[in-house]
Amino acid sequence: MPEAATGVLTPDEILVDLARRGDRSACEELFFRHRGVAYSVAYRLLGHEQDAQDAVQDGFLKAVTHLQAFDGRSTFRTWLVKIVHNAALDLGRKRKRRSTQPLSDEENNGTDPACDDDPARGLHQQDLHRLLTAALDRLSPAIRSTFVLFADAGLSYKEIAEVQEIPIGTVMSRLHHARNKLQSYLNLDAIDGVDI
């Protein structure tokens, strides 16, 4: 189902139509395509791997249940991210944001395989990840959410406005504020040598 004979991916719109008619493989392909961005958004909003997985699962179940309600005014990806975004926010309100847990691959003993050949690089990446996560945690939930949709999900201003149900001007303002605050936090932490 994912590829036609020519090697071209089947467009989401066609997969949505097939999934609405009960084609399970089309539904699976839709979610397989977009699970990475959905998880990325949920993880950045919640800061905990298991909570993010729970939010993605909840969001996917809601999307499957309400697939007939998808009207095509936005892309399927934007619609799904909105559902997962809202599921993450709901879960976050219930559980409160936990301290960030590092993502690791247990098969690699908790290390990033790309960093195995250079331990210094791996430590540097861990430091950057920790600093960025701490800086993101200092943003207000609304501004952090907008920034995550832009930076992690790669949504356009218009798509973010649709997901958050706010004007595009507010999206632009929040992103500007997030960039300034993050730059300030990261510069101060680097200058002060603050261990976050």
BAVEX-972419 format. One record per residue: residue number from 1; residue in three letters; x negated, y, z of N, C-alpha, C in turn. Coordinates in Angstrom, 2 decimals, always signed. Each point is the difference from the previous one (the first is absolute). Layout:
% residues N
n  res  nc1  nc2  nc3  cac1  cac2  cac3  cc1  cc2  cc3
NUM  ALA  X  Y  Z  X  Y  Z  X  Y  Z;
...
% end
This chain:
% residues 196
n  res  nc1  nc2  nc3  cac1  cac2  cac3  cc1  cc2  cc3
1  MET  -0.81  -1.21  +0.00  +0.81  +1.21  +0.00  -0.85  +1.26  +0.00;
2  PRO  -1.16  +0.07  +0.72  -0.69  +1.26  +0.10  -0.56  +0.52  -1.30;
3  GLU  -0.40  -0.88  -0.92  -0.58  +0.47  -1.24  +0.74  -0.59  -1.19;
4  ALA  +0.15  +0.82  -1.00  +0.53  -0.49  -1.25  -1.15  -0.69  -0.73;
5  ALA  +0.29  -0.66  -1.12  -1.01  -0.72  -0.74  -1.14  +0.90  -0.45;
6  THR  +0.26  +1.29  -0.16  -1.02  +0.94  -0.45  -0.90  +0.47  +1.13;
7  GLY  +0.24  -0.43  +1.24  -0.81  +0.43  +1.13  +0.49  +1.30  +0.62;
8  VAL  +1.14  +0.50  -0.43  +0.57  +1.24  +0.52  +0.95  -0.34  +1.14;
9  LEU  -0.13  +0.74  +1.10  +0.90  -0.21  +1.13  +1.43  +0.39  -0.36;
10  THR  +0.93  -0.77  +0.49  +1.40  +0.32  -0.19  +0.31  +1.24  +0.83;
11  PRO  +0.65  +1.01  -0.59  +0.32  +1.22  +0.75  +0.91  -0.29  +1.20;
12  ASP  -0.17  +0.81  +1.04  +0.81  -0.16  +1.21  +1.49  +0.04  -0.30;
13  GLU  +0.41  +0.87  -0.91  +1.43  +0.15  -0.31  +0.60  -1.32  -0.48;
14  ILE  -0.74  -0.72  -0.81  +0.48  -1.28  -0.50  +0.04  -1.02  +1.12;
15  LEU  -1.05  +0.00  +0.83  -0.02  -0.92  +1.13  +1.15  +0.28  +0.97;
16  VAL  +0.32  +1.26  +0.22  +1.12  +0.36  +0.88  +1.29  -0.56  -0.57;
17  ASP  +0.20  +0.17  -1.30  +1.21  -0.51  -0.65  +0.08  -1.52  +0.14;
18  LEU  -1.11  -0.68  -0.23  -0.02  -1.46  +0.13  +0.24  -0.43  +1.45;
19  ALA  -0.60  +0.71  +0.94  +0.18  -0.33  +1.42  +1.44  +0.19  +0.43;
20  ARG  +0.65  +1.02  -0.52  +1.42  +0.23  +0.32  +0.86  -1.16  -0.49;
21  ARG  -0.43  -0.66  -1.04  +0.74  -1.14  -0.56  -0.38  -1.31  +0.67;
22  GLY  -0.84  +0.09  +1.02  -0.33  -1.20  +0.77  -1.32  -0.66  -0.38;
23  ASP  -0.81  +0.62  -0.82  -1.28  -0.57  -0.38  -0.98  +0.21  +1.15;
24  ARG  -0.24  -1.05  +0.74  -0.85  +0.07  +1.20  -1.44  +0.36  -0.35;
25  SER  -0.52  -0.52  -1.11  -1.39  +0.29  -0.37  -0.17  +1.49  -0.35;
26  ALA  +1.02  +0.61  -0.57  -0.08  +1.44  -0.30  -0.05  +0.80  +1.30;
27  CYS  +0.80  -0.41  +0.95  +0.01  +0.68  +1.31  -1.36  -0.16  +0.69;
28  GLU  -0.52  -1.21  -0.03  -1.31  -0.25  +0.61  -1.09  +0.84  -0.67;
29  GLU  +0.05  +0.11  -1.32  -1.00  +0.77  -0.72  +0.07  +1.48  +0.38;
30  LEU  +1.20  +0.53  +0.12  +0.16  +1.40  +0.41  -0.68  +0.27  +1.34;
31  PHE  +0.26  -0.85  +0.94  -0.55  +0.22  +1.33  -1.49  -0.33  +0.04;
32  PHE  -0.45  -0.97  -0.79  -1.43  -0.30  -0.07  -0.76  +1.20  -0.53;
33  ARG  +0.55  +0.66  -1.00  -0.65  +1.18  -0.60  -0.16  +1.15  +0.98;
34  HIS  +0.98  +0.18  +0.87  +0.05  +1.20  +0.83  -0.28  -0.24  +1.48;
35  ARG  -0.34  -1.22  +0.35  -0.20  -0.29  +1.43  -1.23  +0.71  +0.55;
36  GLY  -1.03  +0.16  -0.82  -1.23  +0.66  +0.48  +0.24  +1.43  +0.41;
37  VAL  +0.68  +0.75  -0.85  +0.27  +1.40  +0.33  +0.97  +0.09  +1.16;
38  ALA  +0.96  -0.91  +0.06  +0.96  +0.00  +1.11  -0.72  -0.27  +1.32;
39  TYR  -0.89  -0.96  -0.01  -0.74  -0.32  +1.22  -0.91  +1.17  +0.40;
40  SER  -0.66  +0.60  -0.97  -0.90  +1.12  +0.27  +0.74  +1.13  +0.70;
41  VAL  +1.18  +0.33  -0.51  +0.81  +1.07  +0.61  +0.41  -0.39  +1.42;
42  ALA  +0.51  -1.21  +0.17  +0.44  -0.44  +1.32  -1.16  -0.03  +0.99;
43  TYR  -1.15  -0.47  -0.44  -1.15  -0.09  +0.90  -0.46  +1.38  +0.45;
44  ARG  -0.08  +0.93  -0.95  -0.45  +1.36  +0.36  +0.99  +0.69  +0.93;
45  LEU  +1.28  -0.30  -0.17  +1.00  +0.63  +0.87  +0.03  -0.62  +1.39;
46  LEU  -0.26  -1.31  +0.07  +0.14  -0.70  +1.27  -1.32  -0.26  +0.71;
47  GLY  -1.09  -0.11  -0.76  -1.30  -0.19  +0.60  -0.27  -1.38  +0.56;
48  HIS  +0.84  -0.96  -0.31  -0.15  -1.34  +0.55  +0.39  -1.00  -1.08;
49  GLU  -0.87  -0.98  -0.22  +0.20  -0.95  -1.10  +1.32  -0.76  +0.11;
50  GLN  +0.29  -0.56  +1.16  +1.22  -0.80  +0.15  +1.25  +0.87  -0.14;
51  ASP  -0.03  +1.19  +0.56  +1.14  +0.90  -0.15  +0.22  +0.35  -1.48;
52  ALA  -1.09  +0.24  -0.71  +0.11  +0.32  -1.43  +0.60  -1.17  -0.77;
53  GLN  -0.44  -1.21  +0.31  +0.56  -1.17  -0.66  +1.49  -0.14  +0.31;
54  ASP  +0.38  +0.25  +1.25  +1.42  -0.05  +0.37  +0.81  +1.04  -0.77;
55  ALA  -0.53  +1.20  -0.13  +0.70  +1.07  -0.72  +0.15  -0.34  -1.47;
56  VAL  -1.04  -0.56  -0.60  +0.06  -0.38  -1.41  +1.04  -1.11  -0.19;
57  GLN  -0.03  -0.98  +0.87  +0.98  -1.09  -0.10  +1.42  +0.54  +0.15;
58  ASP  +0.21  +0.86  +0.98  +1.32  +0.58  +0.21  +0.42  +0.82  -1.23;
59  GLY  -0.92  +0.80  -0.51  +0.29  +0.80  -1.19  +0.32  -0.85  -1.21;
60  PHE  -0.77  -1.06  -0.22  +0.26  -0.88  -1.15  +1.35  -0.69  +0.13;
61  LEU  +0.34  -0.43  +1.21  +1.30  -0.64  +0.20  +1.14  +0.98  -0.29;
62  LYS  -0.15  +1.24  +0.44  +1.02  +1.01  -0.28  +0.09  +0.26  -1.51;
63  ALA  -1.14  +0.05  -0.65  +0.00  +0.25  -1.45  +0.68  -1.13  -0.75;
64  VAL  -0.28  -1.23  +0.37  +0.64  -1.15  -0.66  +1.50  +0.03  +0.24;
65  THR  +0.39  +0.29  +1.24  +1.41  +0.04  +0.35  +0.74  +1.10  -0.76;
66  HIS  -0.69  +1.11  -0.26  +0.65  +1.15  -0.63  -0.49  +0.26  -1.42;
67  LEU  -0.53  -1.01  -0.66  -0.53  +0.19  -1.35  +1.07  +0.51  -0.96;
68  GLN  +1.24  -0.40  +0.20  +1.08  +0.48  -0.86  +0.19  +1.52  +0.14;
69  ALA  -0.41  +0.55  +1.15  +0.17  +1.44  +0.23  -1.09  +0.84  -0.67;
70  PHE  -1.06  -0.64  -0.46  -1.06  +0.75  -0.68  +0.58  +0.56  -1.29;
71  ASP  -0.01  +1.35  -0.11  +0.67  +0.64  -1.14  -0.94  +0.47  -1.09;
72  GLY  -1.30  -0.15  +0.19  -0.95  +0.37  -1.05  -0.31  +1.48  -0.08;
73  ARG  +0.47  +0.80  +0.94  -0.34  +1.44  -0.03  -1.48  +0.22  +0.29;
74  SER  -0.59  -0.91  +0.72  -1.44  +0.02  +0.24  -0.55  -1.33  -0.51;
75  THR  -1.31  -0.15  +0.05  -0.57  -1.29  -0.38  +0.31  -1.01  +1.10;
76  PHE  -0.06  -1.26  -0.35  +0.21  -1.04  +1.00  -1.05  +0.13  +1.11;
77  ARG  -1.23  +0.28  -0.39  -1.09  +0.14  +0.97  +0.31  +1.09  +1.02;
78  THR  +0.47  +1.15  -0.47  +0.33  +1.10  +0.91  +1.15  -0.41  +0.92;
79  TRP  +1.00  -0.66  -0.55  +1.16  -0.45  +0.79  -0.45  -0.98  +1.08;
80  LEU  -0.85  -0.95  -0.38  -0.48  -0.99  +0.96  -0.88  +0.65  +1.07;
81  VAL  -0.88  +0.91  -0.39  -0.84  +0.68  +0.97  +0.86  +0.80  +0.98;
82  LYS  +1.06  +0.60  -0.49  +0.90  +0.74  +0.88  +0.62  -0.93  +1.05;
83  ILE  +0.42  -1.16  -0.43  +0.61  -0.95  +0.94  -1.02  -0.47  +1.03;
84  VAL  -1.21  -0.34  -0.45  -1.05  -0.45  +0.92  -0.44  +1.16  +0.91;
85  HIS  -0.10  +1.19  -0.55  -0.34  +1.19  +0.78  +1.01  +0.17  +1.14;
86  ASN  +1.27  -0.07  -0.34  +1.03  +0.16  +1.03  -0.03  -1.14  +1.01;
87  ALA  -0.26  -1.23  -0.47  -0.09  -1.14  +0.91  -1.18  +0.19  +0.96;
88  ALA  -1.12  +0.53  -0.51  -1.16  +0.25  +0.86  +0.30  +1.09  +1.03;
89  LEU  +0.67  +1.06  -0.44  +0.35  +1.06  +0.95  +0.94  -0.52  +1.08;
90  ASP  +0.99  -0.82  -0.41  +0.92  -0.58  +0.98  -0.74  -0.88  +1.00;
91  LEU  -0.88  -0.84  -0.51  -0.77  -0.89  +0.87  -0.92  +0.80  +0.91;
92  GLY  -0.59  +1.05  -0.55  -0.88  +0.85  +0.80  +0.73  +0.67  +1.15;
93  ARG  +1.23  +0.42  -0.26  +0.79  +0.63  +1.08  +0.33  -1.02  +1.08;
94  LYS  +0.25  -1.24  -0.41  +0.33  -1.04  +0.97  -1.21  -0.41  +0.83;
95  ARG  -1.14  -0.15  -0.66  -1.18  -0.55  +0.67  -1.01  +1.04  +0.42;
96  LYS  +0.14  +1.23  -0.46  -1.00  +1.04  +0.18  -1.26  -0.44  -0.76;
97  ARG  -0.78  +0.95  -0.41  -1.21  -0.30  -0.78  -1.03  -0.64  +0.91;
98  ARG  -0.45  -1.20  -0.37  -1.03  -0.70  +0.76  -1.37  +0.48  -0.45;
99  SER  -0.99  -0.33  +0.79  -1.36  +0.34  -0.42  -0.31  -0.81  -1.26;
100  THR  -0.80  +0.57  -0.87  -0.30  -0.61  -1.27  -0.82  -1.27  +0.19;
101  GLN  +0.41  -1.04  -0.69  -0.74  -1.25  +0.00  -0.73  -0.12  -1.32;
102  PRO  -1.28  -0.32  +0.02  -0.73  -0.10  -1.25  +0.51  -1.15  -0.85;
103  LEU  +0.04  +0.23  -1.30  +0.36  -1.05  -0.92  -1.24  -0.86  -0.22;
104  SER  +0.15  -1.30  +0.05  -1.14  -0.85  -0.27  +0.49  -1.29  -0.64;
105  ASP  -0.91  -0.65  -0.64  +0.28  -1.27  -0.63  -0.64  -1.06  +0.89;
106  GLU  +0.80  -0.79  +0.68  -0.54  -0.97  +0.94  -0.94  -0.98  -0.67;
107  GLU  +0.21  -0.27  -1.27  -0.90  -0.91  -0.70  -1.40  +0.59  -0.10;
108  ASN  -0.13  +1.30  +0.04  -1.30  +0.66  -0.08  -0.47  +0.46  +1.38;
109  ASN  +0.54  -0.59  +1.05  -0.36  +0.35  +1.37  +0.17  +1.48  +0.29;
110  GLY  +1.04  +0.60  -0.56  +0.32  +1.39  +0.29  -0.83  +1.01  -0.74;
111  THR  -0.74  -0.42  -1.01  -0.82  +0.95  -0.74  +0.58  +0.22  -1.38;
112  ASP  -0.35  +1.13  -0.55  +0.38  +0.33  -1.37  -1.00  -0.68  -0.92;
113  PRO  +0.45  -0.91  -0.89  -0.94  -0.73  -0.84  -0.89  +0.92  -0.83;
114  ALA  +0.48  +1.18  -0.36  -0.80  +0.92  -0.81  -1.17  +0.56  +0.81;
115  CYS  +0.07  -0.09  +1.33  -1.03  +0.58  +0.84  -0.96  -1.04  +0.55;
116  ASP  +0.21  -1.27  -0.31  -0.83  -1.06  +0.55  -1.48  +0.19  -0.31;
117  ASP  -0.31  +0.53  -1.18  -1.41  +0.12  -0.38  -0.66  +1.24  +0.59;
118  ASP  +0.75  +0.92  +0.56  -0.56  +1.23  +0.56  +0.71  +0.34  +1.31;
119  PRO  -0.53  -0.45  +1.12  +0.66  +0.26  +1.29  +0.18  +1.48  +0.30;
120  ALA  -0.94  +0.83  -0.40  +0.12  +1.44  +0.26  +1.20  +0.58  -0.73;
121  ARG  +0.21  -0.46  -1.22  +1.15  +0.49  -0.77  +1.31  -0.39  +0.69;
122  GLY  +0.06  -1.22  +0.49  +1.19  -0.46  +0.70  +0.28  +0.81  +1.25;
123  LEU  -1.04  +0.31  +0.76  +0.16  +0.82  +1.20  +0.44  +1.40  -0.35;
124  HIS  -0.58  +0.55  -1.06  +0.39  +1.34  -0.45  +1.48  +0.03  -0.41;
125  GLN  +0.44  -1.01  -0.73  +1.40  -0.07  -0.42  +0.93  -0.14  +1.20;
126  GLN  -0.42  -0.79  +0.99  +0.81  -0.14  +1.21  +0.10  +1.33  +0.74;
127  ASP  -1.10  +0.73  +0.07  +0.01  +1.32  +0.64  +0.93  +0.96  -0.73;
128  LEU  -0.08  +0.01  -1.34  +0.87  +0.88  -0.79  +1.46  -0.38  +0.19;
129  HIS  +0.28  -1.30  +0.00  +1.37  -0.46  +0.18  +0.52  +0.44  +1.37;
130  ARG  -0.82  -0.15  +1.02  +0.41  +0.38  +1.36  +0.25  +1.51  +0.08;
131  LEU  -0.91  +0.79  -0.59  +0.17  +1.46  +0.02  +1.26  +0.43  -0.74;
132  LEU  +0.23  -0.59  -1.18  +1.18  +0.36  -0.78  +1.28  -0.40  +0.72;
133  THR  +0.01  -1.19  +0.58  +1.19  -0.45  +0.72  +0.29  +0.91  +1.19;
134  ALA  -1.05  +0.37  +0.72  +0.18  +0.91  +1.15  +0.50  +1.36  -0.46;
135  ALA  -0.53  +0.50  -1.12  +0.45  +1.29  -0.52  +1.46  -0.09  -0.44;
136  LEU  +0.38  -1.09  -0.67  +1.40  -0.17  -0.41  +0.93  -0.07  +1.21;
137  ASP  -0.47  -0.64  +1.06  +0.82  -0.11  +1.22  +0.26  +1.36  +0.63;
138  ARG  -0.85  +0.97  -0.27  +0.16  +1.33  +0.58  +1.02  +0.85  -0.77;
139  LEU  +0.38  -0.45  -1.20  +1.01  +0.73  -0.78  +1.39  -0.29  +0.56;
140  SER  +0.92  +0.91  -0.21  +1.38  -0.25  +0.41  +0.54  -1.15  -0.85;
141  PRO  +0.99  -0.73  +0.49  +0.54  -1.12  -0.77  +0.49  +0.39  -1.40;
142  ALA  +0.65  +1.14  -0.12  +0.53  +0.42  -1.31  -1.14  +0.29  -0.98;
143  ILE  -1.02  +0.69  +0.47  -1.12  +0.34  -0.87  -0.81  -1.25  -0.34;
144  ARG  -0.22  -0.87  +0.99  -0.73  -1.25  -0.25  +0.75  -0.84  -1.03;
145  SER  +1.29  -0.10  +0.15  +0.81  -0.79  -0.92  -0.11  +0.52  -1.43;
146  THR  +0.08  +1.31  -0.17  -0.12  +0.60  -1.33  -1.38  -0.28  -0.58;
147  PHE  -1.04  +0.17  +0.81  -1.36  -0.24  -0.47  -0.21  -1.46  -0.39;
148  VAL  +0.53  -0.92  +0.79  -0.14  -1.43  -0.29  +0.69  -0.36  -1.32;
149  LEU  +1.18  +0.55  -0.22  +0.70  -0.27  -1.26  -0.79  +0.51  -1.20;
150  PHE  -0.70  +1.10  +0.19  -0.81  +0.57  -1.09  -1.31  -0.76  -0.16;
151  ALA  -0.75  -0.15  +1.09  -1.35  -0.56  -0.08  -0.01  -1.52  -0.11;
152  ASP  +0.82  -0.69  +0.76  -0.02  -1.46  -0.02  +0.94  -0.59  -1.04;
153  ALA  +1.19  +0.58  -0.13  +0.97  -0.56  -0.95  -0.19  +0.58  -1.40;
154  GLY  -0.68  +1.13  -0.09  -0.22  +0.60  -1.31  +1.25  +0.59  -0.62;
155  LEU  +0.97  +0.39  +0.84  +1.23  +0.56  -0.53  -0.21  +1.45  -0.42;
156  SER  +0.75  +0.42  -0.98  -0.04  +1.39  -0.45  +0.76  +0.87  +1.01;
157  TYR  -0.14  +1.31  -0.13  +0.74  +0.90  +0.88  +1.50  -0.26  -0.10;
158  LYS  +0.46  -0.17  -1.23  +1.43  -0.24  -0.22  +0.45  -1.30  +0.68;
159  GLU  -0.81  -1.05  -0.14  +0.37  -1.28  +0.62  -0.01  +0.10  +1.53;
160  ILE  -0.97  +0.71  +0.54  -0.05  +0.19  +1.45  +1.24  +0.76  +0.47;
161  ALA  +0.37  +1.02  -0.76  +1.21  +0.77  +0.34  +1.22  -0.91  +0.00;
162  GLU  +0.08  -0.93  -0.96  +1.13  -0.94  -0.05  -0.02  -0.94  +1.20;
163  VAL  -1.18  -0.54  +0.31  -0.12  -0.95  +1.11  +0.36  +0.66  +1.32;
164  GLN  -0.51  +1.21  +0.23  +0.22  +0.67  +1.28  +1.23  +0.89  +0.02;
165  GLU  +0.62  +0.13  -1.17  +1.20  +0.83  -0.12  -0.25  +1.43  +0.48;
166  ILE  -1.08  +0.58  -0.56  -0.38  +1.37  +0.29  -0.31  +0.71  -1.31;
167  PRO  -0.02  +1.34  -0.02  -0.36  +0.72  -1.22  -1.48  -0.20  -0.37;
168  ILE  -0.32  +0.14  -1.28  -1.37  -0.15  -0.46  -0.91  +1.04  +0.67;
169  GLY  +0.51  +1.20  +0.22  -0.78  +1.02  +0.68  -0.44  -0.44  +1.39;
170  THR  +0.87  -0.72  +0.69  -0.35  -0.51  +1.33  -1.08  -1.07  -0.11;
171  VAL  +0.09  -0.83  -1.03  -1.05  -1.01  -0.24  -1.34  +0.70  -0.21;
172  MET  -0.01  +1.01  -0.86  -1.23  +0.72  -0.29  -0.56  +0.66  +1.27;
173  SER  +0.87  +0.58  +0.78  -0.42  +0.65  +1.24  -0.58  -1.02  +0.99;
174  ARG  +0.67  -1.13  +0.14  -0.48  -1.03  +0.93  -1.36  -0.55  -0.45;
175  LEU  -0.15  -0.23  -1.31  -1.27  -0.52  -0.51  -1.13  +1.02  +0.21;
176  HIS  +0.30  +1.25  -0.23  -1.00  +1.05  +0.22  -0.40  +0.02  +1.48;
177  HIS  +0.99  -0.05  +0.87  -0.26  +0.01  +1.44  -0.80  -1.25  +0.40;
178  ALA  +0.38  -1.15  -0.53  -0.70  -1.26  +0.32  -1.46  +0.07  -0.43;
179  ARG  -0.24  +0.48  -1.21  -1.38  +0.09  -0.49  -0.84  +0.93  +0.89;
180  ASN  +0.56  +1.14  +0.33  -0.73  +0.94  +0.84  -0.29  -0.57  +1.38;
181  LYS  +1.02  -0.61  +0.60  -0.17  -0.58  +1.33  -0.99  -1.15  -0.02;
182  LEU  +0.13  -0.89  -0.98  -0.92  -1.14  -0.08  -1.44  +0.47  -0.21;
183  GLN  -0.18  +0.97  -0.88  -1.33  +0.52  -0.23  -0.56  +0.62  +1.28;
184  SER  +0.82  +0.74  +0.69  -0.41  +0.62  +1.26  -0.36  -1.07  +1.03;
185  TYR  +0.86  -0.98  +0.18  -0.25  -1.05  +0.98  -1.26  -0.78  -0.35;
186  LEU  -0.15  -0.36  -1.26  -1.16  -0.80  -0.40  -1.29  +0.81  +0.11;
187  ASN  +0.03  +1.28  -0.35  -1.19  +0.85  +0.13  -0.38  +0.19  +1.47;
188  LEU  +0.99  +0.28  +0.84  -0.28  +0.18  +1.43  -0.57  -1.26  +0.62;
189  ASP  +0.59  -1.14  -0.34  -0.46  -1.27  +0.57  -1.41  -0.33  -0.47;
190  ALA  -0.29  +0.30  -1.26  -1.34  -0.28  -0.53  -1.01  +0.94  +0.62;
191  ILE  +0.36  +1.28  +0.17  -0.92  +1.00  +0.55  -0.23  -0.28  +1.49;
192  ASP  +1.07  -0.26  +0.72  -0.09  -0.20  +1.44  -0.51  -1.38  +0.38;
193  GLY  -0.05  -0.90  -0.98  -0.43  -1.37  +0.31  +0.98  -0.72  +0.88;
194  VAL  +1.26  +0.40  -0.08  +1.04  -0.60  +0.82  +0.21  -1.44  -0.41;
195  ASP  +0.00  -0.89  +0.96  +0.25  -1.41  -0.28  +1.49  -0.26  +0.15;
196  ILE  +0.66  -0.13  -1.12  +1.45  -0.19  +0.03  +0.32  -1.45  -0.10;
% end
